[in-house]
Amino acid sequence: MADLGNIHRYLSEVRREYLLSRAVSIYYRVWFIADTLKNAPCA
Protein backbone atom coordinates (compact mmCIF):
# COMPACT_ATOMS: atom_id res chain seq x y z
CA MET A 1 0.00 0.00 0.00
CA ALA A 2 3.02 2.27 0.41
CA ASP A 3 3.53 2.20 -3.35
CA LEU A 4 -0.07 3.27 -3.87
CA GLY A 5 0.46 6.23 -1.54
CA ASN A 6 3.58 7.27 -3.45
CA ILE A 7 1.74 7.03 -6.77
CA HIS A 8 -1.15 9.07 -5.43
CA ARG A 9 1.18 11.76 -4.09
CA TYR A 10 3.05 11.83 -7.41
CA LEU A 11 -0.19 12.21 -9.37
CA SER A 12 -1.42 15.02 -7.14
CA GLU A 13 1.92 16.83 -7.56
CA VAL A 14 1.76 16.46 -11.35
CA ARG A 15 -1.85 17.61 -11.44
CA ARG A 16 -1.02 20.70 -9.39
CA GLU A 17 1.91 21.57 -11.66
CA TYR A 18 -0.28 21.04 -14.73
CA LEU A 19 -3.09 23.22 -13.40
CA LEU A 20 -0.60 25.92 -12.40
CA SER A 21 1.05 26.02 -15.83
CA ARG A 22 -2.36 25.98 -17.50
CA ALA A 23 -3.59 28.88 -15.37
CA VAL A 24 -0.43 30.86 -16.13
CA SER A 25 -0.78 30.31 -19.88
CA ILE A 26 -4.44 31.38 -19.79
CA TYR A 27 -3.53 34.46 -17.74
CA TYR A 28 -0.83 35.50 -20.20
CA ARG A 29 -3.14 34.93 -23.18
CA VAL A 30 -5.86 37.11 -21.63
CA TRP A 31 -3.29 39.79 -20.73
CA PHE A 32 -1.89 39.75 -24.27
CA ILE A 33 -5.37 40.08 -25.82
CA ALA A 34 -6.29 42.91 -23.44
CA ASP A 35 -3.03 44.70 -24.22
CA THR A 36 -3.59 44.30 -27.96
CA LEU A 37 -7.13 45.67 -27.71
CA LYS A 38 -5.95 48.57 -25.56
CA ASN A 39 -3.36 49.56 -28.19
CA ALA A 40 -5.75 49.11 -31.12
CA PRO A 41 -6.64 52.41 -32.84
CA CYS A 42 -10.35 51.54 -33.00
CA ALA A 43 -10.59 50.98 -29.23
Secondary structure as the mmCIF struct_conf table of DSSP 4:
data_model
#
loop_
_struct_conf.conf_type_id
_struct_conf.id
_struct_conf.beg_label_comp_id
_struct_conf.beg_label_asym_id
_struct_conf.beg_label_seq_id
_struct_conf.end_label_comp_id
_struct_conf.end_label_asym_id
_struct_conf.end_label_seq_id
HELX_RH_AL_P HELX_RH_AL_P1 ALA A 2 ASN A 39
TURN_TY1_P TURN_TY1_P1 PRO A 41 CYS A 42
#
